[in-house]
Amino acid sequence: MSRRRDRGGGRRSPPQAGQPGDGPAQRESGGGWTPSAPAPYRKPPRLSFAAQVGVLVAVFAVVSLIADLVGAANLGVALGVGVIAFAIALVAMIVKN
């Protein structure tokens, strides 16, 4: 198959599924995909996994303690408030990283 474009319209038909040139790299850049191309760079997380777990446990413990000291009806309510704070901190950590 020739790589030259026809004079009629200058367009090639898209490759059929399963044929070479079907990958996203081929469609986006127009060039061929090579297996030796480096993967896209991803920054490492700011905090290690252990530090992230520590922050989440600390948020749960501190907020539960504050809720208990402020006057939660019982320990279950204080722990429920701690779980909500834990979930908010977890979502914030996921979005940030």
N, C-alpha and C positions, 0 to 999 in steps of 0.2 A: 504494500500500500504506500503510495507516495505521500510525502509530507507537504507537498505544494498544495496551495489552495486553488480551487477552481476559479476561473474568471467570472463565473455566473453570479455568485453571491458572496463568496469569500467565507462561507460558513461550513464547518464540518458537522456531521451528525454526531450526537453524543455517543460515547461508547456504551455498549450493551453491558448489562450486569455480568460480572465474572470475567470480563476481558481486561487486559492490561490497560492502565490509565483510568481505572474506575475509582481509585481512592480519593480521599478528600484533598491530599497534597497535590494530586494531578489537577483537580478541578480548580483549586484556588490559585496556584502559582503558574499553571500552564506548563511547568517543567516536569520531568520524570521524577518519581520518588525513588530514592536510593536507600537501601537498608542501613547503610553506614552513616546516614544523616543523624546528627545529634538530637536527642529529645529536647523539647522546650525546657528552658531553665525554670525551676521552681524554687523560690526562696525558702530556706529552712524556717521553721517556726521560731518566734522570738523567745518563747519559753520551752523548756524541755517538757516531755510528757509528764514526768514526775512533778515538776513545778506546777503544771497546769492542774493536776489532780490535787496537789496541796492547796492551791488557791481555792479550788472549788470546795474542798472539805472545810477550809477555814471560813469561807463565806457562809456555809451552812451552819457551822458551829457558832460563829459570832452573831449572826442574825437570830438564831434560835435562842441564844442566851439573852440577847437584848429584848426579844419578845417576851421571854419569861420574866425578866426583871421589870419590864414596863407594866406588866400586869395581865398577861394572857390568862384566860379562864383556867386552862390546865396545860400540862406538858404536851398533850396532843396538838393543841392549837399552836403552841410555840414551835413545835417541830413542823407543822404544816406551813407556817410562815417561813421557816428555814428552807423547806423544800421549794417553795415558790422563788425565794431568793437564789437558791442553787440553780434552778431552771433558767432564771434570767441571766445569771453569770455564765452558764454553759452556752446559751445562745449567743451572748456577747462574745465569748471566746471563739466560737465557731465562725461567727461573722468576721471577726478581726483577723483570723488566720485564714 
